[in-house]
């Protein structure tokens, strides 16, 4: 039987490389000892079509930390989507444009 990341869900308090940070509304996990969200590593892997080995080299992290980021993000999609929507509102309220301004 092949093990998929989503088959071995780890409770949030048992992550080896990830931790929660104090934030007003953000609940997603960060890599311990870094100002880096697991989501940022995961998105980089997806967008740049990286292997775990390439991500290890790119982020200077152990392979298990990369796998943990992937597992966490794959099993916490609803939270990540909610936070992305909340961040979009936060930026819009502050006048920060997310779409490029067309000037023709």
C-alpha positions in Angstrom: 0.0 0.0 0.0 1.4 3.4 -1.0 1.3 6.0 1.7 0.0 9.4 0.7 0.7 12.5 2.7 -3.1 12.9 3.5 -3.2 9.3 4.8 -1.0 10.1 7.7 -2.5 13.2 9.2 -0.6 14.5 12.2 -2.3 16.4 14.9 -1.2 20.1 14.9 0.6 19.7 18.3 2.8 16.9 17.0 4.5 18.5 14.0 8.3 18.2 14.3 9.2 21.1 12.1 6.1 23.3 12.2 4.7 25.6 14.9 1.9 28.1 15.4 2.8 31.8 15.9 1.0 34.5 17.7 -1.0 36.4 15.2 -4.3 38.3 15.3 -6.1 36.1 12.7 -3.5 33.8 11.1 -3.6 30.2 12.4 -1.5 28.4 9.8 1.8 26.9 10.8 5.3 28.3 10.3 8.6 26.5 10.1 10.3 26.5 13.5 13.1 29.0 13.8 12.1 30.8 10.6 9.8 33.6 9.5 8.5 31.2 6.8 5.0 29.8 6.5 4.6 26.1 5.4 2.2 27.5 2.8 5.0 29.5 1.2 7.2 26.5 0.8 4.3 24.4 -0.6 3.3 27.1 -3.1 6.9 27.4 -4.3 7.1 23.7 -4.8 3.8 23.7 -6.8 4.5 26.9 -8.9 8.0 25.9 -9.8 7.2 22.2 -10.2 10.0 21.2 -7.7 10.8 17.8 -6.4 11.3 17.4 -2.6 15.1 17.3 -3.3 15.0 20.5 -5.3 13.0 22.2 -2.5 15.5 20.9 0.1 18.3 22.7 -1.8 16.3 25.8 -2.5 15.1 26.4 1.0 18.0 24.8 2.9 15.7 22.6 4.9 15.7 18.9 5.8 13.6 16.7 3.4 11.4 15.8 6.3 10.6 19.5 6.9 9.6 19.8 3.2 7.4 16.7 3.4 5.8 18.1 6.6 5.0 21.4 4.8 3.4 19.4 2.0 1.4 17.2 4.3 0.3 20.1 6.4 -0.9 22.2 3.4 -2.6 19.2 1.8 -4.6 18.5 4.9 -5.5 22.1 5.9 -6.8 23.4 2.6 -9.9 25.0 4.1 -7.9 27.0 6.7 -5.4 28.2 4.0 -8.2 29.3 1.7 -9.9 31.2 4.5 -6.7 33.0 5.4 -6.0 33.9 1.8 -9.4 35.4 1.5 -9.0 37.3 4.8 -5.6 38.6 3.7 -7.0 39.8 0.4 -9.7 41.8 2.3 -7.0 43.2 4.7 -4.9 44.4 1.8 -7.8 45.9 -0.1 -8.9 47.8 3.0 -5.5 49.4 3.1 -5.5 50.4 -0.5 -3.0 47.8 -1.7 -3.9 46.7 -5.2 -3.5 43.0 -5.9 -4.2 43.3 -9.6 -1.9 45.3 -11.9 -3.3 48.7 -12.9 -3.8 48.9 -16.7 -2.6 52.2 -18.1 -3.4 52.5 -21.8 
